[in-house]
Amino acid sequence: MRALVLVVTAITTAGATGQAPIAFTLNPSCPPGFEKTNAGVCELRTLYQFYDSLKNRGLGGTRTALPPHRDGFTPQQIDLGRYLFFDPVLSDDGTLSCASCHDPARGLSDGRPRSIGIHGEDAGRAAPTLWNVGFLKRFFWDARADSLEAQAAGPLYSPREMGNAPARLLASLNGNATYRRLFEEAFASGSSPITETQVYTALAAFETSLISLNSRYDRYVHGYDAALSQREIEGLNVFRSFVARCSECHTPPLFTNEQIAVIGMPEPAGRSFDVGVEAILNNPKLKGGFKVPTLRNITRSAPYSHSGAFTDLRSAVEFYNKGRGNAVPKDMHLYLHWHISDPKLTDAEVDRIVDFLGALTDETFLPQTPARVPSGLAPTKRGD
């Protein structure tokens, strides 16, 4: 494993403004958790790859293999994606970066009930975390994208998010000599202009490096029994039980099964009902359906749900304990997911689930925010 190193260095000769110009280079080493192969690409390494899911079919089984992970990107493509991710040049007016809504300091979310886009626009839904997205096959709350590359185009060009357009985006990047050089290095493209495909590939490469699989829960799974407290073990047992049934949708080790579930999640006061996947697939049976989110680093990404309906984790857990359809509007019929039941957990059992969820926190491989980005704009998250 190789530690992520800072790859921005300053040239000592002063420029015309009296400030030292910056020479940007791309990290030739793979991110932590990845190994550079003889082919020069980065492949994920994790203890979960030694487990065989066919031998662990029990509900919420712990030593369960992970699904396939996207990797095989070069270190340079990953590091170029890191610069792009933090660079506001990707937005129309240079005020927003991808990290504005997926902030490393906020669980790769943004701490808002719903994200705020360009010119203060309400983006409509909460920003989902990006931890472990390299394992996923569906993206966005309504699962409308089937790849990280397809997902990237959504916020880039949405008038409610980053508000850019393909021609403007490419003009900004191709008009920047540093970005042209970095893209040439990452894609061995010679002097060819930067393309949309390359932008999406670089962002996807970086996002596949956002791995969180080293929590105390994971250490417990791998054989260190003392990694969890007694209360957390009790919470894990409730979480996996046929009464609470949490793990039927939030299935270890990713703590999502990636399915669409209609659970009757409430909307904040004053907001109309969000039909979710129904609008994408035109299927009334999926009214109010959303992709099951991961619970990894869940303590870091409040508020919760697609619309930020719950400000704290206990309130979110308690919602499921109140019984099927407890928040469905009285004049509306939803085809609620059959896993949603009426568990009648005690207050102590709810508390133990919350305790256990805290054991899923792992930000060991938190990405490093670059000190500077090639556009010269500030790479930090926009202030609240």
C-alpha positions in Angstrom: 0.0 0.0 0.0 1.3 3.5 -0.8 0.3 6.6 1.0 -1.2 9.4 -1.0 1.4 12.1 -1.4 1.0 15.8 -2.0 1.8 16.4 -5.7 1.6 20.2 -5.9 5.0 21.8 -5.8 6.0 25.5 -6.2 8.6 26.7 -8.7 10.9 29.1 -6.9 11.3 31.6 -9.7 8.9 34.5 -9.3 6.4 35.4 -11.9 5.5 38.8 -13.3 3.0 39.3 -10.4 5.6 38.7 -7.8 4.1 35.3 -6.8 5.7 32.0 -7.6 3.9 30.2 -10.4 2.8 26.6 -9.6 3.9 23.5 -11.4 1.2 20.9 -11.2 2.3 17.2 -11.5 0.3 14.0 -11.3 1.0 11.4 -8.6 2.6 8.3 -10.1 1.6 6.2 -7.1 -1.8 4.5 -6.5 -4.0 5.7 -3.7 -4.1 3.9 -0.3 -5.8 0.5 -0.6 -4.7 0.0 -4.2 -1.8 -1.8 -5.7 0.0 -0.8 -8.9 0.2 -3.7 -11.3 2.8 -4.5 -13.9 0.4 -3.0 -16.4 0.7 0.4 -14.6 -2.9 0.5 -13.3 -4.3 0.5 -9.8 -6.2 -2.5 -8.4 -8.1 -2.6 -5.2 -6.8 -4.8 -2.4 -9.1 -5.8 0.5 -9.5 -8.7 2.9 -13.0 -9.2 1.6 -11.7 -10.6 -1.6 -10.8 -13.7 0.3 -14.4 -14.5 1.3 -16.8 -16.6 -0.7 -20.3 -15.4 -0.6 -21.7 -18.7 -1.6 -20.6 -20.1 1.7 -22.1 -17.3 3.7 -25.7 -16.9 2.6 -27.2 -16.1 6.0 -29.1 -12.9 6.4 -26.6 -10.1 6.9 -23.7 -12.5 6.9 -20.5 -10.9 7.9 -17.7 -12.7 6.0 -19.3 -12.0 2.7 -17.5 -11.1 -0.5 -17.9 -7.7 -2.1 -19.4 -7.3 -5.6 -17.0 -6.4 -8.4 -15.3 -3.1 -8.1 -14.3 -0.8 -10.9 -10.6 -0.2 -11.0 -7.8 -0.5 -13.6 -7.3 3.3 -13.9 -3.8 4.7 -13.9 -2.5 6.7 -10.9 -2.3 9.7 -13.2 -6.0 9.4 -14.2 -7.0 9.1 -10.6 -5.0 12.2 -9.5 -6.2 14.2 -12.5 -9.8 13.4 -11.4 -8.9 14.6 -7.9 -7.9 18.0 -9.3 -11.1 18.2 -11.4 -13.3 17.1 -8.4 -12.1 20.0 -6.3 -11.9 22.6 -9.1 -14.8 25.1 -9.5 -13.9 25.6 -13.1 -16.3 22.8 -13.8 -19.2 25.0 -12.9 -20.6 27.7 -15.2 -19.6 30.6 -13.0 -16.6 29.2 -11.2 -18.4 29.0 -7.8 -19.0 25.3 -7.3 -16.9 22.2 -7.5 -18.0 18.6 -7.1 -16.6 18.8 -3.6 -19.2 21.6 -2.9 -21.8 18.9 -2.5 -19.5 16.0 -1.7 -17.3 17.5 0.9 -14.7 15.3 2.6 -15.3 17.0 5.9 -19.0 16.1 5.7 -18.9 12.4 4.8 -18.6 13.2 1.1 -22.0 14.8 1.3 -22.7 18.4 2.2 -24.6 18.5 5.5 -27.7 20.0 3.9 -31.2 18.6 3.7 -31.0 19.3 0.0 -28.0 20.5 -2.0 -27.7 24.2 -3.1 -26.7 24.6 -6.7 -25.6 27.5 -8.9 -27.1 30.9 -8.0 -28.5 29.4 -4.8 -30.8 27.0 -6.6 -32.4 24.2 -4.6 -31.1 21.0 -6.2 -34.2 19.1 -5.0 -32.6 16.3 -3.1 -29.8 15.6 -0.6 -26.3 14.8 -1.9 -25.6 11.1 -1.5 -22.3 10.1 -0.1 -19.6 8.9 -2.6 -18.0 6.4 -0.4 -17.6 3.0 -2.2 -19.3 4.2 -5.3 -16.9 2.0 -7.3 -18.9 -1.0 -6.3 -22.3 0.4 -7.5 -24.2 -0.1 -10.7 -26.9 2.5 -10.1 -26.5 6.2 -9.3 -28.6 9.1 -8.1 -31.5 8.6 -5.6 -33.7 7.7 -8.5 -31.2 5.3 -10.1 -31.3 7.1 -13.4 -27.6 6.6 -14.3 -25.9 3.3 -14.8 -22.3 4.3 -14.6 -20.1 6.9 -12.9 -19.4 8.5 -16.2 -23.1 8.9 -17.0 -23.7 10.2 -13.5 -21.0 12.9 -13.9 -22.9 14.6 -16.7 -26.0 15.1 -14.5 -24.7 17.7 -12.0 -22.3 19.3 -14.5 -25.0 20.4 -16.8 -28.1 20.7 -14.6 -29.3 24.3 -14.3 -30.1 23.5 -10.6 -26.6 22.3 -9.8 -23.4 23.3 -11.6 -25.1 24.9 -14.6 -22.5 24.3 -17.2 -22.7 23.2 -20.8 -20.4 20.8 -22.7 -19.0 23.4 -25.0 -18.3 25.9 -22.2 -16.7 23.2 -20.1 -14.4 22.1 -22.8 -13.5 25.6 -23.7 -12.5 26.3 -20.1 -10.3 23.2 -19.9 -8.8 23.4 -23.3 -8.0 27.1 -22.7 -5.9 26.2 -19.7 -2.4 25.1 -20.6 -1.9 23.2 -17.4 -5.0 21.1 -17.8 -4.0 20.4 -21.4 -0.7 19.1 -20.2 -2.2 17.0 -17.4 -4.8 15.4 -19.7 -2.1 14.6 -22.2 -0.1 12.9 -19.5 -3.0 11.0 -18.0 -4.4 9.8 -21.3 -1.3 9.7 -23.5 -3.3 11.8 -26.0 -0.5 13.9 -27.4 -1.7 17.4 -28.3 -5.3 16.4 -28.9 -8.0 18.6 -27.4 -9.5 17.5 -24.1 -12.8 15.6 -24.6 -15.9 15.1 -22.5 -15.2 11.4 -22.3 -11.8 12.1 -20.8 -13.3 14.4 -18.2 -15.9 11.8 -17.2 -13.2 9.1 -17.1 -10.9 11.1 -14.9 -13.8 11.9 -12.4 -14.8 8.3 -12.4 -11.2 7.2 -11.8 -11.0 9.4 -8.7 -14.4 8.4 -7.4 -13.5 4.7 -7.5 -10.6 5.4 -5.1 -13.1 6.5 -2.4 -12.9 3.3 -0.4 -14.3 2.9 3.2 -13.9 -0.7 4.4 -11.6 -0.4 7.4 -14.1 0.5 10.1 -14.3 -1.1 13.5 -17.1 -3.3 12.1 -14.7 -4.5 9.4 -12.0 -5.3 12.0 -14.6 -7.3 13.9 -15.6 -9.2 10.7 -12.0 -10.0 10.0 -11.6 -11.7 13.4 -10.8 -9.0 16.0 -13.7 -9.5 18.4 -12.7 -6.6 20.7 -13.2 -4.1 17.8 -16.9 -3.7 18.8 -18.3 -2.8 22.2 -20.9 -5.0 23.8 -23.6 -2.5 22.9 -22.5 -2.4 19.3 -22.5 -6.2 19.1 -26.1 -6.1 20.5 -27.0 -3.5 17.9 -25.5 -5.7 15.1 -27.6 -8.6 16.3 -30.8 -6.5 16.3 -29.8 -5.0 12.9 -29.4 -8.5 11.4 -32.5 -10.0 13.1 -35.7 -11.1 11.3 -37.5 -8.6 13.5 -35.8 -5.4 12.6 -34.7 -6.7 9.1 -32.4 -3.8 8.5 -29.8 -6.0 6.7 -32.3 -7.2 4.1 -31.9 -3.9 2.4 -28.7 -2.5 4.0 -26.8 -5.7 3.3 -23.2 -6.1 4.5 -20.5 -5.5 3.6 -21.6 -2.5 1.5 -24.7 -1.9 3.6 -26.8 -1.5 0.6 -28.4 -4.0 -1.8 -28.7 -1.3 -4.5 -32.4 -2.1 -5.0 -35.2 0.3 -5.3 -37.4 0.5 -2.2 -40.7 2.2 -1.6 -40.7 2.9 2.1 -43.0 5.9 2.5 -40.3 8.3 3.6 -41.8 11.7 4.7 -41.1 15.0 3.1 -40.2 18.0 5.1 -43.1 20.4 5.9 -44.2 22.5 2.9 -42.6 20.2 0.3 -44.6 18.3 -2.2 -44.3 14.5 -2.4 -41.3 13.3 -4.4 -42.4 10.4 -6.6 -38.8 9.3 -7.1 -38.2 6.4 -9.5 -41.8 6.5 -10.8 -40.8 9.6 -12.9 -37.9 7.7 -14.4 -39.5 4.4 -15.3 -43.1 5.7 -15.6 -44.2 2.9 -13.2 -46.9 3.8 -10.6 -45.8 0.8 -8.5 -42.5 2.7 -7.9 -44.1 5.9 -6.7 -42.0 7.2 -3.8 -39.3 4.6 -4.6 -35.6 5.4 -4.1 -32.3 3.6 -4.2 -31.3 2.1 -0.9 -28.4 4.2 0.3 -25.2 2.8 1.9 -24.9 3.2 5.7 -21.1 3.4 5.6 -20.0 6.6 7.4 -23.6 7.3 8.1 -22.8 9.3 11.3 -20.9 11.8 9.1 -23.6 12.6 6.6 -26.7 13.9 8.4 -29.4 14.9 7.7 -30.9 11.7 6.3 -33.2 10.6 3.5 -33.5 11.9 -0.1 -34.9 15.2 1.2 -33.1 15.5 4.6 -36.3 14.7 6.5 -34.4 13.5 9.6 -31.8 15.7 11.3 -30.3 12.9 13.5 -29.7 9.2 13.1 -31.9 8.1 15.9 -34.9 9.8 14.3 -34.2 8.0 11.1 -34.0 4.6 12.8 -37.2 5.4 14.8 -39.1 6.1 11.6 -38.7 2.4 10.6 -39.9 1.3 14.0 -43.2 3.2 13.7 -44.7 0.7 11.3 -45.6 0.4 7.7 -46.8 3.6 6.0 -46.7 5.7 9.1 -45.8 8.8 7.0 -47.7 8.1 3.8 -50.0 11.0 2.9 -53.6 10.0 3.8 -54.9 10.5 0.2 -52.1 8.5 -1.4 -51.6 4.8 -2.0 -48.0 3.4 -2.2 -46.8 -0.1 -2.9 -44.6 -0.3 0.2 -41.6 -2.6 0.1 -42.5 -5.9 1.8 -39.4 -5.7 4.1 -40.9 -2.6 5.7 -42.8 -4.1 8.7 -43.9 -3.1 12.2 -41.0 -4.4 14.3 -42.0 -2.8 17.7 -38.4 -2.5 18.8 -37.9 -1.2 22.4 -36.2 2.1 22.9 -33.1 0.2 24.0 -33.0 -1.8 20.8 -33.3 1.3 18.7 -30.5 2.8 20.7 -28.3 -0.3 20.1 -28.9 0.0 16.3 -27.7 3.6 16.5 -24.7 2.5 18.5 -23.8 -0.2 15.9 -24.1 2.3 13.0 -21.4 4.3 14.6 -19.1 1.4 14.2 -19.4 1.8 10.4 -17.3 5.0 10.4 -14.0 4.8 8.5 -12.4 7.8 6.8 -8.9 6.3 6.7 -8.7 6.9 3.0 -10.2 10.3 3.0 -9.1 12.1 -0.2 -6.6 15.0 0.2 -8.0 18.4 -0.9 -5.4 19.9 -3.2 -3.8 23.1 -1.9 -4.4 24.6 -5.4 -6.1 23.6 -8.6 -5.0 24.3 -12.1 -7.7 26.9 -12.8 -6.4 29.2 -10.0 -9.8 29.2 -8.3 -10.1 28.3 -4.6 -10.5 24.5 -4.3 -12.4 24.7 -1.0 -16.1 24.0 -0.5 -18.4 27.0 -0.8 -19.3 28.4 2.7 -22.6 27.6 4.2 
